[in-house]
């Protein structure tokens, strides 16, 4: 069994890049079954004029394109913020093995907050969920970003 390697630093780097582009600072990294990064990105909703261009959706799309499949079994997803209901549904649909996320999102989260997508009886696949990874750093990025907007 190989030792655990967190990829949250890479997700945080993508969140910082998103903030520099004027996007809400959320970053995501998709890791393949062999432990290598398959895709990484940050939010691009404003840049792409696309409300679905959340970091999670972008890396799932890239991962599926690389795999030549609509499913990503054995893949792990690192996200700096608790996924929203849309992203949680996409994570389930893509059959992501494991979800790691940083900060909780009491306002818009869909995993541990709000609709709790993975607990819904119509959810066909539930990834293993591990939360709180570098949550303080992820939360600080968001607070700094929104404080500058006010």
VOGU-3710 file (C-alpha; in Angstrom, 3 decimals, decimal comma):
1> xxxxxxxxxx> 0,000/0,000/0,000  1,467/3,345/-1,028  1,479/6,298/1,368  -1,280/8,906/1,123  -0,438/12,035/-0,867  -2,787/15,006/-0,637  -3,271/17,115/-3,744  -5,026/19,933/-1,902  -2,020/22,255/-2,369  -2,531/21,992/-6,142
11> xxxxxxxxxx> -6,259/22,699/-5,731  -5,451/25,750/-3,593  -3,042/26,935/-6,296  -5,887/26,708/-8,835  -8,149/28,640/-6,452  -5,571/31,426/-6,225  -5,357/31,550/-10,036  -9,152/31,776/-10,213  -9,126/34,720/-7,793  -6,480/36,458/-9,922
21> xxxxxxxxxx> -8,857/36,122/-12,900  -11,668/37,692/-10,858  -13,416/34,368/-10,334  -14,627/33,016/-7,001  -11,506/31,257/-5,687  -12,395/27,600/-5,901  -9,919/25,089/-7,293  -10,171/21,412/-8,134  -7,760/18,627/-8,993  -8,705/15,246/-10,441
31> xxxxxxxxxx> -6,317/12,406/-9,626  -6,261/9,155/-11,581  -6,106/5,637/-10,172  -2,302/5,704/-10,427  -2,101/8,800/-8,193  -1,135/11,277/-10,917  -2,991/14,498/-11,619  -5,268/14,068/-14,642  -6,790/17,565/-14,636  -6,657/20,756/-12,592
41> xxxxxxxxxx> -8,556/24,014/-12,880  -10,333/26,776/-11,041  -13,709/28,414/-11,478  -14,215/30,022/-14,901  -17,904/30,983/-14,868  -17,274/34,652/-15,690  -14,474/34,018/-18,157  -16,505/31,477/-20,123  -19,914/33,092/-19,544  -21,022/29,677/-18,344
51> xxxxxxxxxx> -22,799/29,126/-15,022  -21,722/25,476/-15,084  -17,990/26,248/-15,377  -17,278/25,418/-11,750  -13,827/23,992/-11,033  -15,234/20,516/-10,368  -17,196/20,403/-13,622  -14,186/21,568/-15,633  -11,870/18,874/-14,273  -14,526/16,170/-14,605
61> xxxxxxxxxx> -15,015/17,164/-18,257  -11,259/17,091/-18,878  -10,895/13,766/-17,068  -13,715/12,166/-19,029  -12,222/13,425/-22,298  -8,823/11,971/-21,356  -10,390/8,655/-20,320  -12,690/8,490/-23,335  -15,554/7,711/-20,975  -18,390/9,410/-19,119
71> xxxxxxxxxx> -17,308/7,603/-15,953  -14,192/7,996/-13,821  -14,067/5,021/-11,455  -10,931/4,939/-9,364  -10,453/8,714/-9,648  -10,256/11,055/-6,673  -11,319/14,691/-6,645  -9,795/17,422/-4,479  -11,798/20,642/-4,150  -11,105/23,665/-1,979
81> xxxxxxxxxx> -14,801/24,224/-1,154  -17,661/21,839/-0,464  -19,279/21,124/-3,838  -22,631/22,702/-4,653  -25,601/20,452/-5,523  -24,840/20,661/-9,275  -21,235/19,590/-8,765  -22,143/16,888/-6,242  -24,552/15,411/-8,793  -21,839/15,473/-11,483
91> xxxxxxxxxx> -19,397/13,795/-9,060  -21,923/11,032/-8,473  -22,723/10,682/-12,195  -19,011/10,428/-13,039  -18,617/7,696/-10,396  -15,737/9,516/-8,668  -14,249/7,170/-6,069  -13,307/9,673/-3,388  -14,025/13,357/-2,743  -11,714/15,458/-0,600
101> xxxxxxxxxx> -12,762/19,017/0,131  -11,512/21,886/2,231  -13,925/24,512/3,529  -17,560/23,808/4,307  -20,132/25,868/2,403  -23,140/26,492/4,662  -24,728/28,828/2,083  -24,444/26,789/-1,133  -22,994/23,389/-0,279  -24,653/20,219/-1,472
111> xxxxxxxxxx> -22,713/17,494/0,341  -22,863/18,107/4,109  -25,213/21,116/3,848  -28,468/21,855/2,098  -29,781/19,025/-0,073  -27,016/16,551/0,880  -27,039/15,068/-2,614  -25,184/11,876/-1,703  -27,818/11,024/0,930  -30,692/11,319/-1,534
121> xxxxxxxxxx> -32,385/8,005/-2,430  -32,051/8,796/-6,150  -28,272/9,173/-5,905  -26,886/6,132/-7,727  -23,258/6,433/-6,634  -21,872/7,785/-3,380  -18,160/8,582/-3,256  -16,191/8,322/-0,070  -16,166/11,880/1,329  -13,355/13,354/3,415
131> xxxxxxxxxx> -13,744/16,974/4,429  -11,743/19,660/6,186  -8,527/19,280/4,157  -6,655/22,586/4,572  -10,025/24,163/5,307  -8,554/27,210/7,062  -6,474/28,149/4,029  -9,372/27,608/1,622  -11,716/29,640/3,815  -9,181/32,459/4,131
141> xxxxxxxxxx> -8,908/32,689/0,317  -12,667/33,039/0,016  -12,976/35,594/2,831  -10,157/37,722/1,402  -11,696/37,591/-2,080  -15,165/38,628/-0,932  -13,867/41,278/1,483  -12,120/42,966/-1,462  -15,396/42,925/-3,434  -17,323/44,767/-0,695
//
